[in-house]
Amino acid sequence: MWTPTIAEALKDIRGHVSWQNRLLVISLKQHLNSAYIHSSKWVTMTKTSFFTKFITLLFAFVGIANAASMLAELLPPAWVAANEYWLEIIFLVVEIALPLVLALVLAILWHRQAHNTRKAQKRYHLLLAVVRYWLAFEICAYGFAKILGTQFHTPVYRLDIPLGDVNGFGLTWYYFGYSRALALIIAVLQIGGSILLMFRRTTLLGCFILLPIMVNILCINAFYSIAVGAFINSTLFTLALLFLLWWYRQTLRQWLLTPLLQAHQGVRNWWPWVLRVAVLVASFLFIQSFLWGNNADKKLQGKWEVKTYINNGDTMQPDDWLHDTTAWKVLYFDGFRGQAAFCPNPFCYVPSQSAKGSYKYNTATNGLTATFLNYKNAPYDSIEANVAIVADTLLTLKGKHANKPFEMVAKRVKR
C-alpha cells in the first residue's frame, strides 16, 4: 500500500489552500520534520557547505588558542613588560593567524571527504562543545573576577586625579566599582549564562543572557579606550555567541516565524501602526520640549580663573580663599542649564565651600544676574554685574555683591 510522505502530503494540501495559509503549511512542514529529526538518536544532516565547516573549525581553534593565552597572565609582570613587543606578535600569530590557517586546511580536507552523517555529526558536536566550553570558561573567569574583587579596583592615587583628567579606563573602573551590588549582578549573569552554555539544551538561553552583556562590554571597551586585550577578547566572545545563534538558526527561525505567521492570519488594520508612530513622535516631542525656548548662553560658558578680585574696595590676596569662602578663585558657567558656581579653591571644586545657583545673561545689555541657592534650593545670595568679554578669553565683571561694589577680572581656562 502506498503511503504519502510528509512532503507529498503537504504538497497535495498546498494546492487546496489559499495563499494566506501557505506560509502556515510551510511552518507545519518544518515542525513535523523537526519533530522527526529530534526523535532519532542522531540528527539527520545533509552535506554541509565549506563555509559551515570552516567557520566552525575557526571558532573552535580560536577558542583553544584564546584559552591557552590566558596562561600569559601567570607570567612575571616584569618579564611581560620587558618582552611586550614580542608577546604582541606571538599573540597575533597564535590567536589569529594560526587558527585561520588550521581551519582553512582542515576544512578543505574535510569537505573533500565522502559525506558521512554520523562522523560529521560527531565532529560538529565536538567542535561546538569546544566553543561552548571555551566561552563558559572565559566569561566565568570575568564573573569571578568581579566577585573576588580583582576587577573594578581603583587605585588610591586615581581618586585624587581631577575628573576632567581621568581617562576612559579610569572612569569606567570607578563607575562600575562604585556599586558592589551592580558588579555582583553582572557577575551572576555572566556565570549563570556560562553554566547554561555548557548544556546543549540550554545553549540558546545562555546566548540570550550573555549576548546583550557582551555587546555592552564590547562598546565600552571600544569607546572608552579600555585595554586592547580586553577589546579583542570581548570582540571574540561576541562573535562566538553570534556564531552559536547562527548555528541554531533553524530553531530560532521556527520560534520567531510561528508567531509571525499566526499574526498574519488576522485582519489587517492600520490603526496599530498609527499608534506605534504616535508613541515614537510623542516620546521625541517630550524631550524636545526641554529645548524649546532654551537660549543657552555660549559667551560665558566654561571655566574662568580669577586674576583680580576687588570687593568693597579691598583687593583679595592670593591666600584669602583659605579663610574666606567668598574670595572666589574660579568661576563656572554652564550655559545649557543656566547654572553657575563660584569656587574659592583654585585647585579643585569643593561643593561645601562654593556658591552655586542659576544665572541669566542678557546679551543685549551685557547684564549678568546670578542667584545662589542653599542646600534646600532656597536663594540666600546674589550678584548683579555688567559683563565685558575681550577676545573671548578675558572676562570683566563690575557690579554689586551683597549690596557692596565689586570688580573681577578672569581668564578663560576651558570652554
C-alpha positions as CSV (number, residue, x, y, z in Angstrom):
1,M,0.0,0.0,0.0
2,W,1.4,3.4,-1.0
3,T,1.8,5.9,1.9
4,P,2.5,9.5,1.1
5,T,5.5,11.2,2.7
6,I,5.1,14.4,4.8
7,A,6.4,16.4,1.8
8,E,4.0,14.8,-0.6
9,A,1.0,15.2,1.7
10,L,1.8,18.9,2.2
11,K,2.3,19.3,-1.5
12,D,-1.2,18.0,-2.0
13,I,-2.6,20.2,0.7
14,R,-0.9,23.2,-0.8
15,G,-3.0,23.0,-3.9
16,H,-6.2,23.3,-1.9
17,V,-5.5,26.2,0.4
18,S,-5.5,29.9,-0.1
19,W,-2.3,31.9,-0.5
20,Q,-2.7,33.3,3.0
21,N,-2.4,29.8,4.5
22,R,0.6,28.6,2.5
23,L,3.1,30.0,5.0
24,L,1.4,28.1,7.7
25,V,1.8,24.9,5.6
26,I,5.5,25.6,5.3
27,S,5.7,26.1,9.0
28,L,3.9,22.9,9.7
29,K,6.3,21.0,7.4
30,Q,9.2,22.5,9.4
31,H,7.7,21.5,12.7
32,L,6.9,17.9,11.5
33,N,10.4,17.5,10.1
34,S,11.9,18.9,13.3
35,A,9.9,16.5,15.5
36,Y,11.0,13.6,13.3
37,I,14.7,14.6,13.3
38,H,14.9,15.2,17.1
39,S,13.2,11.9,17.9
40,S,16.1,10.0,16.4
41,K,19.4,9.4,18.1
42,W,21.5,11.3,15.6
43,V,20.3,14.4,13.8
44,T,19.9,13.7,10.1
45,M,22.3,16.1,8.4
46,T,22.6,16.9,4.7
47,K,26.0,17.7,3.4
48,T,27.1,20.9,4.9
49,S,28.8,23.7,3.0
50,F,32.5,24.5,3.1
51,F,31.8,27.8,4.9
52,T,30.0,25.9,7.7
53,K,32.9,23.6,8.2
54,F,35.5,26.4,8.0
55,I,33.7,28.8,10.4
56,T,33.0,26.0,12.9
57,L,36.7,24.9,12.9
58,L,37.8,28.5,13.1
59,F,35.9,29.4,16.3
60,A,37.0,26.1,17.9
61,F,40.7,26.8,17.2
62,V,40.3,30.4,18.2
63,G,38.7,29.3,21.5
64,I,41.6,26.8,22.2
65,A,44.2,29.5,21.4
66,N,42.5,32.2,23.4
67,A,42.1,29.9,26.5
68,A,45.8,28.9,26.2
69,S,46.8,32.5,26.0
70,M,45.3,33.0,29.5
71,L,48.5,31.3,30.8
72,A,50.3,34.5,29.9
73,E,48.6,36.1,32.9
74,L,50.7,33.8,35.2
75,L,54.0,35.2,33.8
76,P,56.0,37.6,35.9
77,P,54.9,41.2,35.2
78,A,58.4,42.5,34.9
79,W,59.2,39.9,32.2
80,V,56.0,40.6,30.4
81,A,56.8,44.4,30.4
82,A,60.3,43.7,29.0
83,N,59.0,41.5,26.2
84,E,55.7,43.2,25.4
85,Y,56.6,43.8,21.7
86,W,57.3,40.1,21.1
87,L,54.4,38.9,23.1
88,E,52.0,41.0,21.0
89,I,53.4,39.4,17.8
90,I,53.1,35.9,19.3
91,F,49.6,36.8,20.4
92,L,48.6,37.8,16.9
93,V,50.1,34.6,15.4
94,V,48.7,32.2,18.0
95,E,45.2,33.6,18.3
96,I,44.5,34.8,14.8
97,A,46.9,33.6,12.1
98,L,47.4,30.0,13.3
99,P,43.6,29.3,13.8
100,L,42.9,30.8,10.4
101,V,45.4,28.5,8.6
102,L,44.4,25.4,10.5
103,A,40.7,26.0,10.0
104,L,41.2,26.6,6.2
105,V,43.4,23.5,5.7
106,L,41.2,21.1,7.7
107,A,38.0,22.5,6.2
108,I,39.4,21.8,2.7
109,L,40.3,18.2,3.7
110,W,37.0,17.6,5.4
111,H,35.0,19.0,2.5
112,R,36.7,16.7,0.1
113,Q,35.9,13.6,2.1
114,A,32.9,11.4,1.3
115,H,29.9,12.6,3.3
116,N,29.3,10.5,6.5
117,T,26.3,11.6,8.6
118,R,27.5,10.1,11.8
119,K,31.1,11.3,11.6
120,A,30.0,14.8,10.6
121,Q,27.5,14.8,13.5
122,K,30.2,13.8,16.0
123,R,32.7,16.3,14.6
124,Y,30.2,19.2,14.8
125,H,29.2,18.2,18.4
126,L,32.8,18.1,19.4
127,L,33.7,21.5,17.8
128,L,30.6,23.2,19.2
129,A,31.4,21.8,22.6
130,V,34.8,23.3,22.4
131,V,33.3,26.7,21.5
132,R,30.7,26.5,24.3
133,Y,33.1,25.4,27.0
134,W,35.7,28.0,25.9
135,L,33.1,30.8,26.2
136,A,31.9,29.4,29.6
137,F,35.5,29.3,30.9
138,E,36.4,32.8,29.8
139,I,33.2,34.6,30.7
140,C,33.0,32.8,34.0
141,A,36.5,34.0,34.8
142,Y,35.4,37.6,34.3
143,G,32.4,36.9,36.5
144,F,34.6,35.5,39.3
145,A,37.0,38.5,38.9
146,K,34.1,40.8,39.8
147,I,33.1,38.7,42.8
148,L,36.7,38.3,44.1
149,G,37.5,42.0,43.6
150,T,40.3,41.7,41.0
151,Q,38.2,43.7,38.5
152,F,36.9,47.3,39.0
153,H,39.5,48.0,41.6
154,T,40.5,51.7,41.6
155,P,44.0,52.6,42.9
156,V,44.0,55.2,45.7
157,Y,46.1,57.7,43.7
158,R,43.5,57.8,40.9
159,L,40.9,59.2,43.4
160,D,43.0,62.4,43.6
161,I,43.1,63.0,39.8
162,P,40.7,65.8,38.7
163,L,37.7,64.4,37.0
164,G,38.4,66.2,33.7
165,D,41.8,64.5,33.6
166,V,40.7,60.9,34.2
167,N,40.8,58.7,31.1
168,G,38.1,56.4,29.9
169,F,39.6,53.4,31.6
170,G,39.7,55.1,35.0
171,L,36.2,56.5,34.6
172,T,34.8,53.0,33.7
173,W,36.6,51.2,36.5
174,Y,35.5,53.8,39.1
175,Y,31.9,53.9,37.8
176,F,31.4,50.1,37.9
177,G,33.4,49.7,41.1
178,Y,31.3,52.3,42.9
179,S,28.4,49.9,43.4
180,R,29.3,46.5,44.7
181,A,25.8,45.3,44.1
182,L,25.9,46.1,40.4
183,A,29.2,44.3,40.0
184,L,27.7,41.2,41.6
185,I,24.6,41.3,39.4
186,I,26.8,41.4,36.3
187,A,28.9,38.6,37.7
188,V,25.9,36.4,38.5
189,L,24.6,36.9,34.9
190,Q,28.0,36.1,33.4
191,I,28.4,32.9,35.5
192,G,24.8,31.8,35.1
193,G,24.8,32.3,31.4
194,S,28.1,30.4,31.1
195,I,26.7,27.5,33.0
196,L,23.8,27.4,30.6
197,L,26.2,27.3,27.7
198,M,27.7,24.1,28.9
199,F,24.4,22.2,28.3
200,R,23.2,21.7,24.7
201,R,19.6,22.1,25.6
202,T,20.2,25.5,27.3
203,T,22.8,26.8,24.9
204,L,20.4,29.3,23.3
205,L,19.2,30.6,26.6
206,G,22.8,31.1,27.7
207,C,23.4,33.1,24.4
208,F,20.3,35.2,25.0
209,I,21.6,36.1,28.5
210,L,25.2,36.7,27.6
211,L,25.0,38.4,24.2
212,P,23.5,41.7,25.5
213,I,26.1,41.8,28.2
214,M,29.0,41.2,25.8
215,V,27.7,43.7,23.3
216,N,27.6,46.3,26.1
217,I,31.1,45.4,27.2
218,L,32.4,45.5,23.7
219,C,31.0,49.0,23.2
220,I,32.5,50.2,26.5
221,N,35.9,48.7,25.6
222,A,35.8,50.3,22.1
223,F,34.6,53.8,23.0
224,Y,36.2,54.2,26.5
225,S,39.7,53.1,25.3
226,I,39.9,50.1,27.6
227,A,42.9,47.8,27.2
228,V,43.5,46.3,23.7
229,G,43.5,42.8,25.1
230,A,40.1,43.3,26.7
231,F,38.7,44.7,23.5
232,I,39.9,41.7,21.5
233,N,38.5,39.3,24.0
234,S,35.1,41.0,24.1
235,T,35.1,41.0,20.3
236,L,35.9,37.3,20.1
237,F,33.3,36.4,22.7
238,T,30.6,38.4,21.0
239,L,31.3,36.9,17.6
240,A,31.4,33.4,19.1
241,L,27.9,34.0,20.7
242,L,26.6,35.2,17.4
243,F,28.1,32.1,15.7
244,L,26.2,29.9,18.1
245,L,23.0,31.7,17.3
246,W,23.7,31.3,13.6
247,W,24.3,27.6,14.2
248,Y,20.8,27.2,15.8
249,R,19.2,29.4,13.2
250,Q,16.7,26.8,12.1
251,T,15.4,26.6,15.7
252,L,15.3,30.4,16.0
253,R,13.5,30.6,12.7
254,Q,10.8,28.3,14.0
255,W,10.4,30.3,17.2
256,L,10.2,33.6,15.5
257,L,8.3,32.6,12.4
258,T,5.4,30.9,14.0
259,P,4.0,33.9,15.9
260,L,4.5,36.0,12.8
261,L,2.5,33.6,10.7
262,Q,-0.2,33.4,13.3
263,A,-0.4,37.2,13.3
264,H,-0.5,37.3,9.5
265,Q,-3.9,35.5,9.6
266,G,-5.6,38.4,11.4
267,V,-7.4,41.2,9.7
268,R,-5.1,44.0,8.5
269,N,-5.6,47.2,10.5
270,W,-3.7,50.4,10.1
271,W,-4.7,51.8,13.5
272,P,-1.9,49.9,15.4
273,W,0.7,51.4,13.1
274,V,-0.7,54.9,13.7
275,L,-0.5,54.2,17.4
276,R,3.1,53.0,17.2
277,V,4.3,56.0,15.2
278,A,2.4,58.3,17.6
279,V,4.3,56.8,20.6
280,L,7.6,57.5,18.9
281,V,6.7,61.0,17.9
282,A,5.3,61.8,21.4
283,S,8.5,60.5,23.0
284,F,10.6,62.7,20.8
285,L,8.5,65.8,21.3
286,F,8.5,65.2,25.1
287,I,12.3,65.5,25.2
288,Q,12.4,68.2,22.5
289,S,10.1,70.4,24.7
290,F,13.0,70.8,27.1
291,L,14.9,72.6,24.4
292,W,12.2,74.9,23.2
293,G,12.8,78.4,24.5
294,N,16.2,77.4,26.0
295,N,18.5,80.1,24.8
296,A,21.7,78.5,26.0
297,D,24.4,81.0,26.8
298,K,27.6,80.4,24.9
299,K,29.6,83.5,25.7
300,L,30.1,82.8,29.4
301,Q,30.0,79.0,29.0
302,G,33.1,77.4,30.6
303,K,35.6,77.7,33.4
304,W,37.2,81.0,34.3
305,E,40.2,81.6,36.5
306,V,40.0,84.8,38.6
307,K,43.1,87.0,38.3
308,T,41.9,90.1,40.1
309,Y,39.1,90.5,42.6
310,I,38.3,93.8,44.4
311,N,35.4,93.5,46.8
312,N,34.1,96.7,48.5
313,G,37.4,98.4,47.8
314,D,39.6,95.6,49.2
315,T,41.8,93.6,46.9
316,M,41.7,89.9,47.6
317,Q,45.1,88.4,48.3
318,P,46.3,85.0,46.9
319,D,45.7,83.2,50.2
320,D,42.4,84.8,51.3
321,W,40.5,81.9,50.0
322,L,41.9,79.7,52.8
323,H,39.7,81.5,55.4
324,D,37.1,83.4,53.2
325,T,34.7,81.3,51.1
326,T,33.7,84.4,49.1
327,A,37.2,85.0,48.0
328,W,36.4,83.3,44.7
329,K,39.2,81.9,42.6
330,V,37.3,80.0,39.9
331,L,34.0,80.8,38.1
332,Y,32.0,78.1,36.4
333,F,29.1,78.8,33.9
334,D,27.0,76.0,32.4
335,G,25.1,77.7,29.6
336,F,23.0,74.8,28.6
337,R,21.3,74.5,32.0
338,G,21.9,78.1,33.1
339,Q,23.9,77.1,36.2
340,A,26.7,79.0,37.8
341,A,29.2,78.1,40.6
342,F,31.8,80.4,42.2
343,C,34.5,78.4,44.0
344,P,37.2,79.8,46.3
345,N,39.5,76.7,46.0
346,P,41.9,77.3,43.0
347,F,42.8,73.6,42.8
348,C,39.5,71.7,42.8
349,Y,35.8,72.3,43.1
350,V,34.6,71.9,46.7
351,P,30.7,71.9,46.9
352,S,30.6,72.8,50.6
353,Q,32.7,75.9,50.1
354,S,31.3,77.1,46.8
355,A,28.4,79.3,45.9
356,K,26.1,77.5,43.4
357,G,22.9,78.5,41.7
358,S,21.4,79.8,38.5
359,Y,22.3,82.7,36.3
360,K,20.9,84.8,33.4
361,Y,23.0,86.7,30.9
362,N,21.4,89.3,28.7
363,T,23.4,89.7,25.6
364,A,21.6,92.9,24.6
365,T,22.6,94.8,27.8
366,N,25.6,92.6,28.8
367,G,23.9,92.3,32.2
368,L,24.5,89.3,34.4
369,T,22.3,88.2,37.3
370,A,23.4,85.2,39.4
371,T,21.3,83.8,42.3
372,F,22.9,81.4,44.7
373,L,20.9,78.6,46.5
374,N,21.5,76.8,49.7
375,Y,21.1,73.0,50.2
376,K,17.3,73.4,50.3
377,N,17.4,75.2,46.9
378,A,16.3,78.5,48.6
379,P,18.0,81.7,47.5
380,Y,20.5,83.2,50.0
381,D,22.8,85.4,48.0
382,S,23.1,87.0,44.6
383,I,25.2,89.3,42.4
384,E,24.4,91.7,39.6
385,A,27.1,92.9,37.2
386,N,27.9,94.2,33.8
387,V,29.9,91.9,31.6
388,A,32.7,92.7,29.3
389,I,34.5,89.9,27.3
390,V,37.7,90.7,25.4
391,A,38.9,88.3,22.6
392,D,36.7,85.6,24.0
393,T,39.3,84.8,26.7
394,L,39.2,87.7,29.2
395,L,36.2,88.4,31.4
396,T,35.5,91.6,33.4
397,L,32.6,91.8,35.9
398,K,31.6,95.0,37.6
399,G,28.6,95.2,39.9
400,K,27.2,94.5,43.3
401,H,27.5,91.5,45.6
402,A,25.5,91.6,48.9
403,N,24.9,95.3,48.1
404,K,28.6,96.0,48.0
405,P,30.5,97.0,44.9
406,F,32.9,94.5,43.4
407,E,35.1,94.2,40.3
408,M,36.6,91.0,39.0
409,V,38.9,90.0,36.1
410,A,39.1,86.4,35.0
411,K,40.7,84.4,32.2
412,R,39.0,81.5,30.4
413,V,40.6,78.2,31.2
414,K,38.1,75.8,29.5
415,R,35.0,76.3,27.4
